[in-house]
Amino acid sequence: MLFLLFRIGNDRYALDALQIAEVLPVVGVKGIPQAPAGVSGIIDYHGSPVPLIDLSQLALGRPARRRLSTRIVLVHYADQKGTKHLLGLLAESATETMRRDTSDFVASGVGNDPAPYLGPVASDEHGMIQWVNIDRLLPPMVRDQLFKQPASAS
């Protein structure tokens, strides 16, 4: 299976490449005043607004560092009803991929209820890598706010 690697702080994480629509440079982010924690803003993707989640802000409480290796990773996010939405993830050092068998990832042995998106871990010559479950990334309140259907105009 192919994974995209990225960093949150000094730690490495992986996203399933099958859930990735596109990887973009960080450009054109529109902030949203009083947005929920972790929501960096929105981006314009081919004429449609896409919410942008800052993974560093979500996990560490500080914004992602804007470097050349920081990317917007557009993913297919399934809401509670199974409806797929595009969701942008602001990720540091998102420039490498790796191939690993899913069986290489094992339970970390540490429960983390505040971060249910953190999945099993694998090791390589550079240390540990934790698999991020995209569909468990957003807390229910944030998910409901981001993908709320607007009231129809009369």
OpenMM code with the backbone's topology and positions (N, CA, C; nanometers):
from openmm import Vec3, app, unit

residues = "MET LEU PHE LEU LEU PHE ARG ILE GLY ASN ASP ARG TYR ALA LEU ASP ALA LEU GLN ILE ALA GLU VAL LEU PRO VAL VAL GLY VAL LYS GLY ILE PRO GLN ALA PRO ALA GLY VAL SER GLY ILE ILE ASP TYR HIS GLY SER PRO VAL PRO LEU ILE ASP LEU SER GLN LEU ALA LEU GLY ARG PRO ALA ARG ARG ARG LEU SER THR ARG ILE VAL LEU VAL HIS TYR ALA ASP GLN LYS GLY THR LYS HIS LEU LEU GLY LEU LEU ALA GLU SER ALA THR GLU THR MET ARG ARG ASP THR SER ASP PHE VAL ALA SER GLY VAL GLY ASN ASP PRO ALA PRO TYR LEU GLY PRO VAL ALA SER ASP GLU HIS GLY MET ILE GLN TRP VAL ASN ILE ASP ARG LEU LEU PRO PRO MET VAL ARG ASP GLN LEU PHE LYS GLN PRO ALA SER ALA SER".split()
positions = [
    Vec3(0.0845, -0.1159, 0.0000),
    Vec3(0.0000, 0.0000, 0.0000),
    Vec3(0.0899, 0.1234, 0.0000),
    Vec3(0.0484, 0.2276, -0.0700),
    Vec3(0.1256, 0.3507, -0.0789),
    Vec3(0.0742, 0.4502, 0.0249),
    Vec3(0.1675, 0.5171, 0.0933),
    Vec3(0.1356, 0.6168, 0.1944),
    Vec3(0.2092, 0.7465, 0.1636),
    Vec3(0.1476, 0.8598, 0.1966),
    Vec3(0.2149, 0.9889, 0.1945),
    Vec3(0.2616, 1.0166, 0.3373),
    Vec3(0.3893, 1.0482, 0.3520),
    Vec3(0.4457, 1.0788, 0.4834),
    Vec3(0.4423, 1.2298, 0.5067),
    Vec3(0.4245, 1.2686, 0.6314),
    Vec3(0.4299, 1.4088, 0.6708),
    Vec3(0.4709, 1.4160, 0.8173),
    Vec3(0.4885, 1.5365, 0.8664),
    Vec3(0.5294, 1.5554, 1.0058),
    Vec3(0.4296, 1.6441, 1.0795),
    Vec3(0.4144, 1.6120, 1.2063),
    Vec3(0.3511, 1.7017, 1.3019),
    Vec3(0.4556, 1.7179, 1.4112),
    Vec3(0.5113, 1.8378, 1.4231),
    Vec3(0.6249, 1.8574, 1.5132),
    Vec3(0.7418, 1.7733, 1.4636),
    Vec3(0.8000, 1.6954, 1.5528),
    Vec3(0.9138, 1.6109, 1.5161),
    Vec3(0.8731, 1.4686, 1.4776),
    Vec3(0.7461, 1.4371, 1.4865),
    Vec3(0.6997, 1.3007, 1.4627),
    Vec3(0.6485, 1.2820, 1.3209),
    Vec3(0.6633, 1.1584, 1.2714),
    Vec3(0.6208, 1.1242, 1.1353),
    Vec3(0.4873, 1.0516, 1.1378),
    Vec3(0.4078, 1.0832, 1.0352),
    Vec3(0.2746, 1.0258, 1.0201),
    Vec3(0.2546, 0.9864, 0.8752),
    Vec3(0.1516, 0.9043, 0.8513),
    Vec3(0.1246, 0.8553, 0.7167),
    Vec3(-0.0240, 0.8644, 0.6856),
    Vec3(-0.0538, 0.8965, 0.5599),
    Vec3(-0.1901, 0.8965, 0.5079),
    Vec3(-0.1982, 0.7944, 0.3955),
    Vec3(-0.3074, 0.7203, 0.3912),
    Vec3(-0.3329, 0.6248, 0.2842),
    Vec3(-0.3482, 0.7022, 0.1531),
    Vec3(-0.2615, 0.6756, 0.0575),
    Vec3(-0.2630, 0.7481, -0.0694),
    Vec3(-0.3933, 0.7286, -0.1467),
    Vec3(-0.4654, 0.6200, -0.1244),
    Vec3(-0.5925, 0.5989, -0.1935),
    Vec3(-0.6972, 0.7017, -0.1525),
    Vec3(-0.6802, 0.7643, -0.0369),
    Vec3(-0.7750, 0.8654, 0.0090),
    Vec3(-0.7357, 1.0064, -0.0335),
    Vec3(-0.6225, 1.0202, -0.1020),
    Vec3(-0.5728, 1.1510, -0.1424),
    Vec3(-0.6172, 1.1820, -0.2851),
    Vec3(-0.6764, 1.3007, -0.3009),
    Vec3(-0.7185, 1.3459, -0.4333),
    Vec3(-0.6049, 1.4193, -0.5038),
    Vec3(-0.5329, 1.5034, -0.4278),
    Vec3(-0.4263, 1.5839, -0.4877),
    Vec3(-0.3423, 1.6452, -0.3762),
    Vec3(-0.2158, 1.6741, -0.4080),
    Vec3(-0.1271, 1.7444, -0.3162),
    Vec3(-0.0912, 1.8766, -0.3830),
    Vec3(-0.1145, 1.9862, -0.3093),
    Vec3(-0.0981, 2.1208, -0.3643),
    Vec3(-0.0002, 2.2024, -0.2812),
    Vec3(0.0623, 2.3048, -0.3423),
    Vec3(0.1409, 2.3985, -0.2616),
    Vec3(0.0458, 2.4824, -0.1759),
    Vec3(0.0990, 2.5475, -0.0749),
    Vec3(0.0166, 2.6314, 0.0123),
    Vec3(0.0003, 2.7687, -0.0513),
    Vec3(-0.1142, 2.7888, -0.1132),
    Vec3(-0.1466, 2.9189, -0.1737),
    Vec3(-0.2957, 2.9457, -0.1550),
    Vec3(-0.3303, 3.0717, -0.1494),
    Vec3(-0.4699, 3.1127, -0.1526),
    Vec3(-0.5576, 3.0643, -0.0391),
    Vec3(-0.5059, 3.0668, 0.0830),
    Vec3(-0.5875, 3.0255, 0.1973),
    Vec3(-0.6636, 3.1469, 0.2493),
    Vec3(-0.7949, 3.1348, 0.2585),
    Vec3(-0.8781, 3.2405, 0.3150),
    Vec3(-0.9142, 3.2019, 0.4572),
    Vec3(-0.8739, 3.2858, 0.5517),
    Vec3(-0.9056, 3.2612, 0.6911),
    Vec3(-1.0546, 3.2772, 0.7178),
    Vec3(-1.1012, 3.2127, 0.8237),
    Vec3(-1.2413, 3.2243, 0.8652),
    Vec3(-1.2418, 3.2690, 1.0112),
    Vec3(-1.2871, 3.3926, 1.0373),
    Vec3(-1.2913, 3.4394, 1.1755),
    Vec3(-1.3762, 3.3473, 1.2634),
    Vec3(-1.3269, 3.3203, 1.3832),
    Vec3(-1.3939, 3.2397, 1.4839),
    Vec3(-1.4251, 3.0969, 1.4376),
    Vec3(-1.3413, 3.0462, 1.3478),
    Vec3(-1.3569, 2.9076, 1.3025),
    Vec3(-1.3226, 2.8135, 1.4173),
    Vec3(-1.3735, 2.6917, 1.4144),
    Vec3(-1.3393, 2.5940, 1.5188),
    Vec3(-1.1887, 2.5672, 1.5231),
    Vec3(-1.1405, 2.5227, 1.6371),
    Vec3(-0.9984, 2.4919, 1.6537),
    Vec3(-0.9522, 2.3933, 1.5474),
    Vec3(-0.8395, 2.4217, 1.4869),
    Vec3(-0.7835, 2.3346, 1.3842),
    Vec3(-0.8244, 2.3725, 1.2437),
    Vec3(-0.9300, 2.4522, 1.2283),
    Vec3(-0.9750, 2.4931, 1.0952),
    Vec3(-0.8958, 2.6173, 1.0555),
    Vec3(-0.8110, 2.6009, 0.9554),
    Vec3(-0.7233, 2.7082, 0.9108),
    Vec3(-0.7963, 2.8061, 0.8201),
    Vec3(-0.8990, 2.7597, 0.7516),
    Vec3(-0.9732, 2.8436, 0.6584),
    Vec3(-1.0308, 2.7607, 0.5466),
    Vec3(-1.0400, 2.8233, 0.4286),
    Vec3(-1.0879, 2.7527, 0.3093),
    Vec3(-0.9944, 2.7849, 0.1931),
    Vec3(-0.9946, 2.6947, 0.0958),
    Vec3(-0.9216, 2.7188, -0.0290),
    Vec3(-1.0196, 2.7044, -0.1445),
    Vec3(-0.9832, 2.7653, -0.2554),
    Vec3(-1.0630, 2.7529, -0.3776),
    Vec3(-1.0024, 2.6393, -0.4595),
    Vec3(-1.0808, 2.5357, -0.4834),
    Vec3(-1.0340, 2.4224, -0.5633),
    Vec3(-1.1250, 2.4104, -0.6850),
    Vec3(-1.0771, 2.4556, -0.7970),
    Vec3(-1.1521, 2.4537, -0.9224),
    Vec3(-1.2890, 2.5179, -0.9065),
    Vec3(-1.2927, 2.6331, -0.8381),
    Vec3(-1.4164, 2.7085, -0.8236),
    Vec3(-1.5039, 2.6682, -0.7067),
    Vec3(-1.4637, 2.5695, -0.6291),
    Vec3(-1.5424, 2.5267, -0.5131),
    Vec3(-1.4626, 2.5478, -0.3849),
    Vec3(-1.5287, 2.5988, -0.2803),
    Vec3(-1.4575, 2.6141, -0.1535),
    Vec3(-1.4369, 2.4794, -0.0854),
    Vec3(-1.3176, 2.4608, -0.0299),
    Vec3(-1.2832, 2.3375, 0.0415),
    Vec3(-1.2283, 2.3769, 0.1781),
    Vec3(-1.2841, 2.3222, 0.2880),
    Vec3(-1.2305, 2.3530, 0.4208),
    Vec3(-1.0877, 2.3018, 0.4353),
    Vec3(-1.0079, 2.3773, 0.5110),
    Vec3(-0.8675, 2.3432, 0.5311),
    Vec3(-0.8410, 2.3240, 0.6805),
    Vec3(-0.7931, 2.2049, 0.7169),
    Vec3(-0.7592, 2.1706, 0.8545),
    Vec3(-0.6084, 2.1765, 0.8706),
    Vec3(-0.5614, 2.2491, 0.9696),
    Vec3(-0.4189, 2.2567, 0.9998),
    Vec3(-0.3878, 2.1429, 1.0970),
    Vec3(-0.3191, 2.0403, 1.0486),
    Vec3(-0.2916, 1.9231, 1.1319),
    Vec3(-0.2069, 1.9563, 1.2546),
    Vec3(-0.1131, 2.0499, 1.2416),
    Vec3(-0.0320, 2.0900, 1.3572),
    Vec3(-0.1175, 2.1623, 1.4604),
    Vec3(-0.2056, 2.2484, 1.4148),
    Vec3(-0.2950, 2.3195, 1.5057),
    Vec3(-0.3884, 2.2220, 1.5758),
    Vec3(-0.4411, 2.1268, 1.5013),
    Vec3(-0.5326, 2.0280, 1.5576),
    Vec3(-0.4634, 1.9424, 1.6635),
    Vec3(-0.3421, 1.8982, 1.6342),
    Vec3(-0.2727, 1.8047, 1.7234),
    Vec3(-0.1910, 1.8729, 1.8330),
    Vec3(-0.1241, 1.9827, 1.7991),
    Vec3(-0.0297, 2.0441, 1.8935),
    Vec3(-0.0730, 2.1811, 1.9455),
    Vec3(-0.1768, 2.2374, 1.8858),
    Vec3(-0.2215, 2.3691, 1.9289),
    Vec3(-0.1381, 2.4833, 1.8744),
    Vec3(-0.0568, 2.4571, 1.7728),
    Vec3(0.0209, 2.5627, 1.7076),
    Vec3(0.0096, 2.5450, 1.5557),
    Vec3(0.0101, 2.6557, 1.4816),
    Vec3(-0.0055, 2.6428, 1.3360),
    Vec3(0.1132, 2.5747, 1.2697),
    Vec3(0.0871, 2.5130, 1.1558),
    Vec3(0.1935, 2.4515, 1.0760),
    Vec3(0.2917, 2.5591, 1.0312),
    Vec3(0.4185, 2.5209, 1.0285),
    Vec3(0.5209, 2.6122, 0.9786),
    Vec3(0.5078, 2.6184, 0.8270),
    Vec3(0.5075, 2.7385, 0.7737),
    Vec3(0.4958, 2.7572, 0.6288),
    Vec3(0.6353, 2.7486, 0.5672),
    Vec3(0.6661, 2.6301, 0.5162),
    Vec3(0.7943, 2.6036, 0.4509),
    Vec3(0.7664, 2.5530, 0.3107),
    Vec3(0.8700, 2.5385, 0.2303),
    Vec3(0.8517, 2.4857, 0.0954),
    Vec3(0.7942, 2.3446, 0.0966),
    Vec3(0.8227, 2.2688, 0.2021),
    Vec3(0.7743, 2.1310, 0.2103),
    Vec3(0.6349, 2.1191, 0.2733),
    Vec3(0.5791, 2.2308, 0.3189),
    Vec3(0.4426, 2.2288, 0.3725),
    Vec3(0.3468, 2.2267, 0.2551),
    Vec3(0.2509, 2.1366, 0.2599),
    Vec3(0.1572, 2.1169, 0.1489),
    Vec3(0.0125, 2.1151, 0.1972),
    Vec3(-0.0766, 2.1388, 0.1019),
    Vec3(-0.2183, 2.1140, 0.1228),
    Vec3(-0.2470, 1.9792, 0.0598),
    Vec3(-0.2914, 1.8858, 0.1414),
    Vec3(-0.3241, 1.7519, 0.0933),
    Vec3(-0.4764, 1.7429, 0.0858),
    Vec3(-0.5286, 1.7351, -0.0357),
    Vec3(-0.6736, 1.7209, -0.0526),
    Vec3(-0.7093, 1.5739, -0.0391),
    Vec3(-0.7996, 1.5458, 0.0544),
    Vec3(-0.8387, 1.4079, 0.0803),
    Vec3(-0.9886, 1.3910, 0.0621),
    Vec3(-1.0280, 1.2666, 0.0406),
    Vec3(-1.1693, 1.2293, 0.0355),
    Vec3(-1.2099, 1.1933, 0.1774),
    Vec3(-1.2940, 1.2782, 0.2361),
    Vec3(-1.3366, 1.2610, 0.3752),
    Vec3(-1.4817, 1.2146, 0.3763),
    Vec3(-1.5091, 1.1047, 0.4453),
    Vec3(-1.6458, 1.0533, 0.4563),
    Vec3(-1.7085, 1.1067, 0.5847),
    Vec3(-1.8235, 1.1735, 0.5716),
    Vec3(-1.8918, 1.2215, 0.6916),
    Vec3(-1.9656, 1.1060, 0.7590),
    Vec3(-2.0408, 1.1362, 0.8639),
    Vec3(-2.1081, 1.0331, 0.9430),
    Vec3(-2.2073, 0.9517, 0.8604),
    Vec3(-2.2620, 1.0118, 0.7552),
    Vec3(-2.3577, 0.9419, 0.6690),
    Vec3(-2.2887, 0.8668, 0.5557),
    Vec3(-2.1558, 0.8798, 0.5475),
    Vec3(-2.0807, 0.8128, 0.4416),
    Vec3(-2.0653, 0.8964, 0.3164),
    Vec3(-2.1183, 1.0192, 0.3176),
    Vec3(-2.1048, 1.1081, 0.2033),
    Vec3(-1.9607, 1.1576, 0.1962),
    Vec3(-1.9019, 1.1507, 0.0772),
    Vec3(-1.7636, 1.1929, 0.0582),
    Vec3(-1.7577, 1.3434, 0.0301),
    Vec3(-1.6618, 1.4098, 0.0953),
    Vec3(-1.6356, 1.5517, 0.0765),
    Vec3(-1.4867, 1.5691, 0.0543),
    Vec3(-1.4498, 1.6743, -0.0179),
    Vec3(-1.3081, 1.7101, -0.0243),
    Vec3(-1.2743, 1.7878, 0.1017),
    Vec3(-1.1615, 1.7560, 0.1595),
    Vec3(-1.1130, 1.8228, 0.2790),
    Vec3(-0.9646, 1.8490, 0.2588),
    Vec3(-0.9208, 1.9711, 0.2848),
    Vec3(-0.7796, 2.0051, 0.2745),
    Vec3(-0.7114, 1.9868, 0.4079),
    Vec3(-0.5933, 1.9275, 0.4056),
    Vec3(-0.5124, 1.9100, 0.5260),
    Vec3(-0.3814, 1.9839, 0.5070),
    Vec3(-0.3517, 2.0772, 0.5957),
    Vec3(-0.2251, 2.1481, 0.5918),
    Vec3(-0.1238, 2.0631, 0.6664),
    Vec3(-0.0227, 2.0140, 0.5944),
    Vec3(0.0714, 1.9168, 0.6505),
    Vec3(0.2153, 1.9598, 0.6233),
    Vec3(0.2976, 1.9549, 0.7283),
    Vec3(0.4399, 1.9883, 0.7160),
    Vec3(0.5173, 1.8696, 0.6584),
    Vec3(0.6188, 1.9000, 0.5799),
    Vec3(0.7111, 1.7993, 0.5240),
    Vec3(0.6371, 1.6878, 0.4505),
    Vec3(0.5365, 1.7251, 0.3746),
    Vec3(0.4567, 1.6267, 0.2999),
    Vec3(0.5144, 1.6087, 0.1600),
    Vec3(0.6354, 1.5522, 0.1546),
    Vec3(0.7047, 1.5398, 0.0260),
    Vec3(0.7543, 1.3990, -0.0043),
    Vec3(0.7287, 1.3042, 0.0844),
    Vec3(0.7777, 1.1675, 0.0635),
    Vec3(0.6619, 1.0689, 0.0647),
    Vec3(0.6842, 0.9578, -0.0041),
    Vec3(0.5900, 0.8467, 0.0022),
    Vec3(0.6653, 0.7218, 0.0461),
    Vec3(0.5901, 0.6228, 0.0879),
    Vec3(0.6497, 0.4931, 0.1205),
    Vec3(0.5495, 0.3843, 0.0864),
    Vec3(0.6014, 0.2690, 0.0566),
    Vec3(0.5180, 0.1504, 0.0360),
    Vec3(0.5373, 0.0591, 0.1552),
    Vec3(0.4259, 0.0207, 0.2174),
    Vec3(0.4298, -0.0714, 0.3308),
    Vec3(0.3065, -0.1588, 0.3246),
    Vec3(0.3206, -0.2783, 0.3724),
    Vec3(0.2061, -0.3671, 0.3876),
    Vec3(0.1264, -0.3196, 0.5087),
    Vec3(-0.0040, -0.3254, 0.5022),
    Vec3(-0.0856, -0.2798, 0.6155),
    Vec3(-0.0559, -0.3614, 0.7413),
    Vec3(-0.0130, -0.4856, 0.7249),
    Vec3(0.0189, -0.5692, 0.8414),
    Vec3(0.1463, -0.5238, 0.9130),
    Vec3(0.2248, -0.4335, 0.8503),
    Vec3(0.3427, -0.3776, 0.9157),
    Vec3(0.3045, -0.2820, 1.0294),
    Vec3(0.1813, -0.2321, 1.0252),
    Vec3(0.1336, -0.1387, 1.1268),
    Vec3(0.0677, -0.2178, 1.2394),
    Vec3(0.1064, -0.1866, 1.3627),
    Vec3(0.0540, -0.2559, 1.4801),
    Vec3(0.0007, -0.1525, 1.5798),
    Vec3(-0.0868, -0.1975, 1.6677),
    Vec3(-0.1436, -0.1086, 1.7698),
    Vec3(-0.0311, -0.0458, 1.8521),
    Vec3(-0.0473, 0.0811, 1.8832),
    Vec3(0.0568, 0.1531, 1.9575),
    Vec3(0.0599, 0.1137, 2.1047),
    Vec3(-0.0494, 0.0606, 2.1549),
    Vec3(-0.0557, 0.0246, 2.2956),
    Vec3(-0.0916, 0.1414, 2.3859),
    Vec3(-0.1176, 0.2569, 2.3257),
    Vec3(-0.1541, 0.3764, 2.4017),
    Vec3(-0.2886, 0.4266, 2.3514),
    Vec3(-0.3883, 0.4281, 2.4404),
    Vec3(-0.5179, 0.4837, 2.4042),
    Vec3(-0.5105, 0.6350, 2.4034),
    Vec3(-0.5821, 0.6990, 2.3105),
    Vec3(-0.5786, 0.8446, 2.3013),
    Vec3(-0.7150, 0.8937, 2.2569),
    Vec3(-0.8102, 0.8963, 2.3503),
    Vec3(-0.9464, 0.9366, 2.3179),
    Vec3(-0.9575, 1.0761, 2.2555),
    Vec3(-0.8777, 1.1761, 2.2987),
    Vec3(-0.8886, 1.3075, 2.2354),
    Vec3(-0.8409, 1.3098, 2.0896),
    Vec3(-0.7668, 1.2083, 2.0465),
    Vec3(-0.7152, 1.2026, 1.9096),
    Vec3(-0.7489, 1.0672, 1.8478),
    Vec3(-0.8777, 1.0402, 1.8207),
    Vec3(-0.9169, 0.9088, 1.7695),
    Vec3(-0.8653, 0.8793, 1.6284),
    Vec3(-0.8127, 0.9802, 1.5611),
    Vec3(-0.7588, 0.9636, 1.4261),
    Vec3(-0.6207, 0.8980, 1.4262),
    Vec3(-0.5557, 0.8891, 1.5427),
    Vec3(-0.4226, 0.8279, 1.5485),
    Vec3(-0.4364, 0.6769, 1.5507),
    Vec3(-0.3827, 0.6144, 1.4474),
    Vec3(-0.3963, 0.4708, 1.4317),
    Vec3(-0.2708, 0.3949, 1.4700),
    Vec3(-0.2524, 0.2793, 1.4097),
    Vec3(-0.1382, 0.1935, 1.4413),
    Vec3(-0.0061, 0.2534, 1.3935),
    Vec3(0.1018, 0.1919, 1.4378),
    Vec3(0.2362, 0.2425, 1.4076),
    Vec3(0.3208, 0.1360, 1.3364),
    Vec3(0.4177, 0.1851, 1.2618),
    Vec3(0.5180, 0.0994, 1.1967),
    Vec3(0.6532, 0.1650, 1.2204),
    Vec3(0.7583, 0.0877, 1.2048),
    Vec3(0.8941, 0.1406, 1.2235),
    Vec3(0.9751, 0.1218, 1.0963),
    Vec3(1.0703, 0.2115, 1.0765),
    Vec3(1.1703, 0.1961, 0.9718),
    Vec3(1.3029, 0.2464, 1.0265),
    Vec3(1.4017, 0.2616, 0.9410),
    Vec3(1.5347, 0.3019, 0.9865),
    Vec3(1.5380, 0.4423, 1.0470),
    Vec3(1.4330, 0.5229, 1.0247),
    Vec3(1.4281, 0.6596, 1.0781),
    Vec3(1.3401, 0.6719, 1.2024),
    Vec3(1.2790, 0.5625, 1.2455),
    Vec3(1.1946, 0.5675, 1.3648),
    Vec3(1.0525, 0.5218, 1.3363),
    Vec3(0.9605, 0.5700, 1.4183),
    Vec3(0.8218, 0.5265, 1.4095),
    Vec3(0.7391, 0.6191, 1.3213),
    Vec3(0.6363, 0.5593, 1.2596),
    Vec3(0.5424, 0.6302, 1.1735),
    Vec3(0.4029, 0.5893, 1.2194),
    Vec3(0.3157, 0.6876, 1.2405),
    Vec3(0.1795, 0.6556, 1.2838),
    Vec3(0.0816, 0.6853, 1.1714),
    Vec3(-0.0066, 0.5897, 1.1478),
    Vec3(-0.1082, 0.5988, 1.0434),
    Vec3(-0.2206, 0.6884, 1.0939),
    Vec3(-0.2596, 0.7879, 1.0134),
    Vec3(-0.3691, 0.8784, 1.0473),
    Vec3(-0.4939, 0.8346, 0.9726),
    Vec3(-0.6016, 0.8116, 1.0469),
    Vec3(-0.7301, 0.7712, 0.9903),
    Vec3(-0.8074, 0.8983, 0.9549),
    Vec3(-0.8148, 0.9299, 0.8278),
    Vec3(-0.8770, 1.0524, 0.7806),
    Vec3(-1.0228, 1.0624, 0.8248),
    Vec3(-1.0971, 0.9541, 0.8165),
    Vec3(-1.2397, 0.9588, 0.8477),
    Vec3(-1.2682, 0.9806, 0.9958),
    Vec3(-1.1667, 0.9690, 1.0813),
    Vec3(-1.1849, 0.9936, 1.2252),
    Vec3(-1.1161, 1.1230, 1.2694),
    Vec3(-1.0730, 1.2028, 1.1709),
    Vec3(-0.9938, 1.3222, 1.1988),
    Vec3(-1.0716, 1.4326, 1.2690),
    Vec3(-1.1927, 1.4578, 1.2259),
    Vec3(-1.2668, 1.5724, 1.2765),
    Vec3(-1.3570, 1.5373, 1.3940),
    Vec3(-1.3516, 1.6170, 1.5002),
    Vec3(-1.4494, 1.5982, 1.6076),
    Vec3(-1.5907, 1.6230, 1.5513),
    Vec3(-1.6925, 1.5566, 1.6047),
    Vec3(-1.8287, 1.5709, 1.5505),
    Vec3(-1.8754, 1.7155, 1.5346),
    Vec3(-1.8462, 1.8018, 1.6326),
    Vec3(-1.8910, 1.9403, 1.6236),
    Vec3(-1.8282, 2.0108, 1.5031),
    Vec3(-1.6992, 1.9881, 1.4798),
    Vec3(-1.6298, 2.0514, 1.3674),
    Vec3(-1.6821, 1.9941, 1.2366),
    Vec3(-1.6950, 1.8624, 1.2297),
    Vec3(-1.7464, 1.7971, 1.1089),
    Vec3(-1.8835, 1.8529, 1.0722),
    Vec3(-1.9709, 1.8660, 1.1713),
    Vec3(-2.1064, 1.9148, 1.1454),
    Vec3(-2.1063, 2.0594, 1.0979),
    Vec3(-2.0155, 2.1410, 1.1501),
    Vec3(-2.0071, 2.2805, 1.1063),
    Vec3(-1.9501, 2.2924, 0.9655),
    Vec3(-1.8506, 2.2105, 0.9332),
    Vec3(-1.7868, 2.2207, 0.8015),
    Vec3(-1.8765, 2.1728, 0.6886),
    Vec3(-1.9544, 2.0716, 0.7134),
    Vec3(-2.0317, 2.0115, 0.6052),
    Vec3(-2.1818, 2.0308, 0.6218),
    Vec3(-2.2179, 2.1350, 0.6975),
    Vec3(-2.3589, 2.1680, 0.7164),
    Vec3(-2.4173, 2.2139, 0.5829),
    Vec3(-2.5319, 2.1619, 0.5502),
    Vec3(-2.5995, 2.2042, 0.4282),
    Vec3(-2.6619, 2.3413, 0.4504),
    Vec3(-2.6356, 2.4395, 0.3633),
    Vec3(-2.6930, 2.5719, 0.3832),
    Vec3(-2.8446, 2.5671, 0.3636),
    Vec3(-2.9127, 2.6541, 0.4386),
    Vec3(-3.0587, 2.6636, 0.4217),
    Vec3(-3.0859, 2.7186, 0.2829),
    Vec3(-3.1861, 2.6651, 0.2180),
    Vec3(-3.2167, 2.7112, 0.0810),
    Vec3(-3.2732, 2.8520, 0.0867),
    Vec3(-3.2295, 2.9332, -0.0101),
    Vec3(-3.2768, 3.0708, -0.0180),
    Vec3(-3.4155, 3.0737, -0.0780),
    Vec3(-3.5022, 3.1560, -0.0197),
    Vec3(-3.6396, 3.1647, -0.0704),
    Vec3(-3.6541, 3.2786, -0.1646),
] * unit.nanometer
topology = app.Topology()
chain = topology.addChain("A")
for resn in residues:
    res = topology.addResidue(resn, chain)
    for name in ("N", "CA", "C"):
        topology.addAtom(name, app.Element.getBySymbol(name[0]), res)
